[in-house]
Amino acid sequence: MTASIVPILPETIALAAEILSEGGLVAMPTETVYGLAADAANPEAVARLYEAKGRPRFNPLIAHVSSWEMAQREAGFPPLARTCAEAFWPGPMTLVLPARAEGRVCDLARAGLETLAVRWPGHRAAAALIEAFGRPLVAPSANRSGHVSPTRAEHVAEDLGERISLILDGGPCVVGMESTILGFQDGEPVLLRPGGLATETISAKLGRSVRAYAGQSGINAPGQMKSHYAPRARLRLNAAAPEDGEGFLAFGPLVPGDLSLSTSGDLVEAAANLFGMLRSLDTRFERIAVSPIPFTGLGEAINDRLERAAYREAG
């Protein structure tokens, strides 16, 4: 049976919370991308989520909360992490923090790590569902693992419609890019994954630079796999123009028959359009060429997603 797509109403939020309390899976909108929600405290529900997505179990999940109190019950907040949270929550920022021993997020959701990735989403429907449920929800992108992330309810239905119970339709995602993930080493902020909040914005607020993570200890936060966000088609990056048989994803003036992330060169608009346009071209072409994207602002996150989408294992 294919999951129903339903509007955001008090009765559908209540239905979604009931499904979650029974260990089911529900897709919910956030400002970043649509998330596949499950009870973060229920190992069986989390296992179903991993199975539905085909997600490797060594890849940790983000716990989504709806209040300061809920966040502080699950994780410890060093001073700089608290500053970040006070400045950017609710919003597209995830913080990787020491997990509290008394926290409710299960070990499977944390992939056995002693840290916990936590986010307070800014979307009213996500906040309402977490509030109605009463405890944290894990909610990775609501798509098959490694595929292009969903920014509309119909994207979720295409990937997971027969694997989940309900899809809450909140319209297109405003940010359209997964959250920025920030960790802390020796008291300093470390970028674990660029995302919907520009690194420059974080640095300006903190009054210090945010350095890139250079550790070699494997995956310690979501979204760090080399191959991720990938369409079926092969991607060719930094292309000035398409070759014969290629679809073209432009950045700037639109070429007839192709798509442009932003005809005006607006990186915020480009981030919001990225996954939807990749999905659209993926249905029509076996190869996609992509214009160069500046590395400033949200361009850092856009390039990160494109590089992972283009990655293919040797051989």
C-alpha positions in Angstrom: 0.0 0.0 0.0 1.3 3.5 -0.9 1.5 6.0 1.9 -1.1 8.7 1.8 0.0 12.3 1.2 -2.0 14.5 3.6 -2.0 18.2 4.4 -0.8 19.7 7.6 -3.8 19.8 9.9 -4.2 19.2 13.7 -5.8 15.8 12.9 -3.0 14.7 10.6 -0.4 15.7 13.1 -2.2 13.7 15.7 -2.4 10.7 13.3 1.3 11.0 12.5 2.2 11.1 16.3 0.1 8.0 16.8 1.8 6.1 14.0 5.2 7.1 15.5 4.2 5.9 19.0 3.4 2.5 17.5 6.9 2.3 15.9 5.9 3.4 12.4 7.6 5.7 10.0 6.2 9.1 8.8 7.7 11.6 6.4 7.6 15.2 7.6 8.6 18.5 6.0 11.3 20.6 7.4 12.8 23.9 6.1 15.8 21.9 4.8 14.5 18.7 3.1 11.7 16.2 3.9 12.7 13.9 6.8 11.8 10.3 7.5 10.7 10.4 11.1 10.9 7.6 13.7 10.9 7.4 17.5 14.5 8.1 18.4 14.1 6.1 21.6 12.8 2.9 19.9 15.5 0.7 18.5 13.0 -1.4 16.5 11.6 1.8 14.9 15.1 3.0 14.1 15.9 -0.4 12.5 12.8 -0.1 10.3 14.0 3.3 9.2 17.4 2.1 8.3 15.8 -0.8 6.4 13.3 1.5 4.6 16.1 3.8 3.4 18.7 1.1 2.8 21.0 3.2 5.0 24.2 1.8 6.4 23.9 1.4 10.2 27.3 2.9 10.8 25.9 6.2 9.6 24.4 8.1 12.6 21.1 9.9 12.6 20.1 13.4 13.7 17.8 13.7 16.7 15.2 16.4 16.1 13.8 18.3 19.1 11.3 21.1 19.6 12.6 22.9 22.7 15.7 23.8 24.7 14.5 21.5 27.5 14.2 18.5 25.1 17.7 19.2 23.6 19.4 19.5 27.0 17.9 16.2 28.2 19.7 14.5 25.4 23.1 16.3 25.1 25.6 18.4 26.9 26.2 22.0 25.6 29.7 23.4 25.9 29.6 27.3 26.0 30.3 27.7 22.3 27.7 25.2 21.3 25.2 27.0 23.4 26.1 30.3 21.7 25.5 28.6 18.3 22.2 27.1 19.4 20.9 30.4 20.8 21.9 32.2 17.6 20.6 29.7 15.0 17.9 27.5 16.5 15.3 26.8 15.4 16.9 26.5 12.0 19.2 24.6 9.6 22.0 23.9 12.0 22.9 20.5 13.6 25.3 20.3 16.5 27.3 17.2 17.4 27.5 17.1 21.2 28.3 14.8 24.0 25.4 12.4 24.5 24.0 12.3 28.0 23.9 8.9 29.7 20.3 9.5 30.7 19.2 10.6 27.3 16.5 8.7 25.5 18.0 8.5 22.0 18.9 4.9 21.4 22.4 3.6 20.7 21.4 2.4 17.2 20.4 5.9 16.2 23.8 7.2 17.4 25.6 4.4 15.5 27.3 3.5 18.8 29.0 6.9 19.1 29.4 8.8 22.4 28.1 11.9 20.7 24.7 12.9 19.5 23.7 15.0 16.5 20.9 17.4 17.5 18.7 19.8 15.6 15.8 22.0 16.4 14.0 22.4 13.0 12.4 25.7 12.1 9.4 24.3 10.1 6.1 24.7 11.9 4.9 21.2 10.9 8.1 19.5 12.1 8.0 21.4 15.4 4.3 20.6 15.8 4.8 16.9 15.2 7.8 16.6 17.7 5.7 18.6 20.2 2.7 16.3 19.8 4.9 13.2 20.0 6.6 14.5 23.1 10.2 13.3 22.6 13.0 13.4 20.0 12.5 12.1 16.5 15.3 10.9 14.2 14.6 12.2 10.7 17.2 11.7 8.0 16.2 12.7 4.5 13.1 10.8 3.3 14.6 9.0 0.3 16.5 5.9 -0.5 20.0 6.1 1.0 22.4 7.8 -1.4 19.7 9.1 -3.7 18.8 12.8 -4.4 17.2 14.3 -1.3 13.5 15.1 -1.4 12.2 18.7 -1.3 8.5 18.0 -2.1 6.1 15.4 -0.8 5.8 13.7 -4.2 9.6 13.1 -4.1 9.1 11.1 -0.9 6.3 9.1 -2.5 8.5 8.3 -5.5 11.3 6.8 -3.3 9.5 5.5 -0.2 5.8 5.5 -0.8 5.4 1.8 -0.3 7.8 1.6 2.6 6.3 4.1 5.1 2.9 4.9 6.6 2.2 8.6 6.0 3.6 11.7 4.2 2.8 15.1 5.7 2.7 17.6 2.8 4.1 21.0 3.8 4.8 22.2 0.3 8.3 22.8 -1.2 11.2 23.1 1.3 12.3 26.7 1.7 16.0 26.0 2.2 16.2 22.9 0.1 19.6 21.8 1.4 20.3 19.6 4.5 21.4 21.3 7.7 25.0 22.5 8.4 26.6 20.2 10.9 29.0 21.6 13.4 31.1 19.8 15.9 33.6 21.0 18.5 37.2 20.0 19.1 39.3 21.5 21.9 36.6 24.1 22.4 36.7 25.3 18.8 34.0 24.9 16.1 34.6 22.4 13.3 32.6 22.0 10.2 31.5 18.4 9.8 29.1 19.0 6.8 28.4 22.2 5.0 24.7 22.9 4.6 21.8 25.4 4.6 23.5 27.8 7.0 26.6 29.4 5.4 29.9 28.9 7.3 30.7 32.6 6.9 27.5 33.4 8.8 28.5 31.1 11.7 32.0 32.5 11.8 30.7 36.1 11.9 28.4 35.3 14.8 31.1 33.5 16.8 33.8 36.0 16.0 36.2 33.2 15.0 36.8 31.0 12.0 35.1 27.6 11.6 37.7 25.1 10.4 37.0 22.1 8.2 37.1 18.6 9.8 40.3 16.8 8.9 40.0 13.7 11.1 40.6 10.2 9.7 38.6 8.3 12.3 35.7 7.4 9.9 32.2 8.7 9.9 31.3 10.8 13.0 28.3 12.7 11.7 25.5 12.2 9.1 26.2 13.1 5.4 29.9 12.3 5.3 29.9 9.3 2.9 31.8 9.9 -0.3 28.9 8.9 -2.6 25.7 10.5 -1.6 22.8 12.6 -2.9 23.3 10.8 -6.2 20.9 10.7 -9.2 20.8 7.7 -11.6 22.5 9.8 -14.3 26.3 10.5 -14.2 27.3 14.1 -13.4 30.0 16.2 -15.1 30.8 19.2 -12.9 32.2 22.6 -13.7 31.0 22.3 -17.3 30.9 25.4 -19.5 28.3 23.9 -21.8 26.6 20.5 -22.3 27.9 17.9 -24.7 25.7 15.9 -27.0 23.2 13.9 -25.1 23.7 15.7 -21.8 21.2 17.6 -19.7 22.5 20.9 -18.5 22.0 22.4 -15.0 23.1 26.0 -15.3 23.8 28.7 -12.8 23.0 32.0 -14.4 21.2 32.8 -17.7 18.9 30.0 -18.8 19.6 28.1 -22.0 16.4 27.0 -23.8 15.6 23.4 -22.9 17.8 23.2 -19.9 17.4 24.2 -16.2 19.1 27.0 -14.2 19.5 26.8 -10.5 19.2 30.6 -10.4 19.1 32.8 -13.5 20.2 35.7 -11.4 23.1 33.9 -9.8 21.5 33.8 -6.3 23.0 31.0 -4.2 20.1 30.9 -1.8 17.7 30.3 -4.7 20.2 27.8 -6.2 20.3 25.7 -3.0 16.5 25.6 -2.8 16.3 24.4 -6.4 19.3 21.9 -6.4 17.7 18.6 -5.5 14.4 19.2 -7.3 16.2 20.1 -10.6 18.5 17.2 -10.3 15.5 14.9 -10.0 13.9 16.5 -13.0 16.9 16.1 -15.2 17.5 12.6 -14.0 14.2 11.5 -15.5 15.2 12.7 -18.9 19.0 12.2 -19.3 21.6 9.6 -18.6 24.3 12.3 -18.2 24.0 15.7 -16.7 26.5 18.6 -17.0 26.5 21.2 -14.2 27.8 24.8 -14.4 30.6 26.0 -12.1 29.1 27.1 -8.8 31.0 29.7 -6.6 32.3 28.4 -3.3 31.2 31.4 -1.3 28.2 31.4 1.0 25.8 28.5 0.3 27.9 27.6 -2.7 30.1 25.6 -0.3 27.2 23.3 0.5 26.0 23.1 -3.1 29.5 22.1 -4.3 29.7 19.5 -1.5 26.4 17.9 -2.6 27.4 17.9 -6.3 30.8 16.4 -5.6 29.2 13.5 -3.6 26.5 13.1 -6.2 29.1 12.8 -8.9 31.4 10.4 -7.0 31.7 6.9 -8.4 33.8 4.1 -6.9 36.8 3.2 -9.0 36.2 0.3 -11.3 
